[in-house]
Amino acid sequence: MKWSQIVSGTMIVSWLLVGPFLTRASEVFFDPQLSTHAGKSYGGFQDPEYISYDSALREYMAKRIHQQFGVTLDPKTYSGFDLLEIESLLKCKKSDEPADIFLKMFPKYR
């Protein structure tokens, strides 16, 4: 009896600790172009490696926003970090609010 309680308790505790970190494969949206830039540091905005990273980030975020929220954005119009902010705002917006309200806050690049 005691052994089964220890095993049950251990399984419950491990489930509570590991459960929040589990994701389904269908929820993960991964772009291998971004993983090549992981851990790198850049000399500035004109660094060719940074330009490559920002371009990959823009493409990735535009796809992700379209997939999650149905909002089509041109990756050349916004910076990669603006797209990250746009995604976070879209996550917080009410369902009846239009996305255009949030997009007006961001400068457009060309």
One Martini backbone bead per residue (centre of mass of N, CA, C, O) as a GRO file, in nm:
protein
  110
    1MET     BB    1   0.059   0.062  -0.023
    2LYS     BB    2   0.296   0.262   0.012
    3TRP     BB    3   0.421   0.228  -0.271
    4SER     BB    4   0.174   0.337  -0.436
    5GLN     BB    5   0.178   0.621  -0.308
    6ILE     BB    6   0.458   0.705  -0.403
    7VAL     BB    7   0.410   0.670  -0.705
    8SER     BB    8   0.165   0.855  -0.728
    9GLY     BB    9   0.297   1.111  -0.614
   10THR     BB   10   0.527   1.128  -0.823
   11MET     BB   11   0.344   1.150  -1.075
   12ILE     BB   12   0.193   1.406  -0.995
   13VAL     BB   13   0.437   1.593  -0.962
   14SER     BB   14   0.554   1.551  -1.248
   15TRP     BB   15   0.303   1.651  -1.399
   16LEU     BB   16   0.304   1.942  -1.273
   17LEU     BB   17   0.597   2.015  -1.381
   18VAL     BB   18   0.566   1.922  -1.700
   19GLY     BB   19   0.291   2.003  -1.827
   20PRO     BB   20   0.340   2.313  -1.912
   21PHE     BB   21   0.577   2.217  -2.135
   22LEU     BB   22   0.375   2.091  -2.314
   23THR     BB   23   0.346   2.025  -2.668
   24ARG     BB   24   0.220   2.030  -2.973
   25ALA     BB   25   0.312   1.990  -3.295
   26SER     BB   26   0.080   2.178  -3.415
   27GLU     BB   27   0.181   2.441  -3.239
   28VAL     BB   28   0.447   2.435  -3.388
   29PHE     BB   29   0.645   2.703  -3.534
   30PHE     BB   30   0.914   2.637  -3.758
   31ASP     BB   31   1.229   2.801  -3.857
   32PRO     BB   32   1.543   2.726  -3.981
   33GLN     BB   33   1.649   3.016  -4.043
   34LEU     BB   34   1.660   3.111  -3.738
   35SER     BB   35   1.861   2.897  -3.612
   36THR     BB   36   2.125   3.017  -3.751
   37HIS     BB   37   2.104   3.288  -3.545
   38ALA     BB   38   2.165   3.160  -3.289
   39GLY     BB   39   2.376   3.344  -3.066
   40LYS     BB   40   2.422   3.597  -3.216
   41SER     BB   41   2.614   3.882  -3.299
   42TYR     BB   42   2.602   4.231  -3.393
   43GLY     BB   43   2.735   4.534  -3.525
   44GLY     BB   44   2.458   4.614  -3.676
   45PHE     BB   45   2.225   4.720  -3.911
   46GLN     BB   46   2.452   4.676  -4.158
   47ASP     BB   47   2.485   4.391  -4.108
   48PRO     BB   48   2.445   4.117  -4.304
   49GLU     BB   49   2.349   3.921  -4.080
   50TYR     BB   50   2.121   4.102  -3.973
   51ILE     BB   51   1.962   4.128  -4.234
   52SER     BB   52   1.906   3.824  -4.254
   53TYR     BB   53   1.759   3.797  -3.984
   54ASP     BB   54   1.534   4.007  -4.031
   55SER     BB   55   1.415   3.869  -4.277
   56ALA     BB   56   1.346   3.598  -4.140
   57LEU     BB   57   1.167   3.722  -3.917
   58ARG     BB   58   0.956   3.850  -4.096
   59GLU     BB   59   0.857   3.595  -4.237
   60TYR     BB   60   0.783   3.433  -3.986
   61MET     BB   61   0.581   3.637  -3.855
   62ALA     BB   62   0.384   3.664  -4.093
   63LYS     BB   63   0.301   3.366  -4.091
   64ARG     BB   64   0.213   3.345  -3.794
   65ILE     BB   65  -0.007   3.563  -3.797
   66HIS     BB   66  -0.175   3.435  -4.020
   67GLN     BB   67  -0.221   3.159  -3.878
   68GLN     BB   68  -0.344   3.270  -3.596
   69PHE     BB   69  -0.525   3.551  -3.712
   70GLY     BB   70  -0.563   3.621  -4.035
   71VAL     BB   71  -0.332   3.833  -4.081
   72THR     BB   72  -0.208   4.018  -4.349
   73LEU     BB   73   0.143   4.077  -4.388
   74ASP     BB   74   0.406   4.270  -4.490
   75PRO     BB   75   0.742   4.211  -4.430
   76LYS     BB   76   0.844   4.494  -4.565
   77THR     BB   77   0.678   4.702  -4.377
   78TYR     BB   78   0.802   4.561  -4.122
   79SER     BB   79   0.966   4.492  -3.861
   80GLY     BB   80   1.049   4.231  -3.668
   81PHE     BB   81   0.977   4.373  -3.393
   82ASP     BB   82   0.700   4.474  -3.478
   83LEU     BB   83   0.580   4.191  -3.524
   84LEU     BB   84   0.605   4.103  -3.231
   85GLU     BB   85   0.417   4.324  -3.119
   86ILE     BB   86   0.170   4.262  -3.288
   87GLU     BB   87   0.125   3.980  -3.179
   88SER     BB   88   0.082   4.063  -2.881
   89LEU     BB   89  -0.166   4.245  -2.939
   90LEU     BB   90  -0.346   4.025  -3.073
   91LYS     BB   91  -0.364   3.851  -2.814
   92CYS     BB   92  -0.512   4.099  -2.641
   93LYS     BB   93  -0.742   4.138  -2.807
   94LYS     BB   94  -1.047   4.168  -2.888
   95SER     BB   95  -1.270   4.007  -3.094
   96ASP     BB   96  -1.419   4.294  -3.189
   97GLU     BB   97  -1.151   4.403  -3.274
   98PRO     BB   98  -0.966   4.558  -3.495
   99ALA     BB   99  -0.641   4.540  -3.629
  100ASP     BB  100  -0.601   4.836  -3.741
  101ILE     BB  101  -0.557   4.985  -3.476
  102PHE     BB  102  -0.268   4.856  -3.425
  103LEU     BB  103  -0.124   4.918  -3.705
  104LYS     BB  104  -0.113   5.238  -3.674
  105MET     BB  105   0.131   5.241  -3.454
  106PHE     BB  106   0.315   5.155  -3.695
  107PRO     BB  107   0.573   5.191  -3.882
  108LYS     BB  108   0.659   5.216  -4.219
  109TYR     BB  109   0.855   5.034  -4.444
  110ARG     BB  110   1.066   5.087  -4.771
   0.00000   0.00000   0.00000
